[in-house]
């Protein structure tokens, strides 16, 4: 089977890879590029464990083909922190104990970051709506929502709002 050449940007870096036409973006990230933070949970777009940001929109990478990344800007969980400095969402997930097994955590953090890229002052209803595509079987959602709202507060303060 012939492979397709794809040129894209992942986590702020230009990336080129070869993939088969039917290969998912999740498989490309994990198997071709070694970015294993995005997890395969359901393979049907129901759980959100594989959530990435593509051109500013949250996407289940199990539903996106690797060839669709051509010319796009992709952010994965590996691109959220700045070096050793955690993103406020990551820090607040730790502080609020908003994770247990950690399987869903990358997708939730990526989705929360995408929300806060859109608005630094989300209502709880907006945060719930934004995270509705991410399932967690361990923690419940109260700690997750508190972590996201607290991160928004920190980011507003950092932005002088």
ABEGO torsion letter per residue (X at the ends): XBBBBBBBBBGGBBBBBBBBAABBAAAAAAAAAGBAABBBAAGAGAAGAABBBBGGBBBBAAABBAAAABGBBBBBAAAABBEABBBAAAAAAAAAGABBAGAAAAAAAAAAAAAAAABABBBAAAAAAAAAABBBAAAEAAAAAAAAAAAAAAAAAAAGX
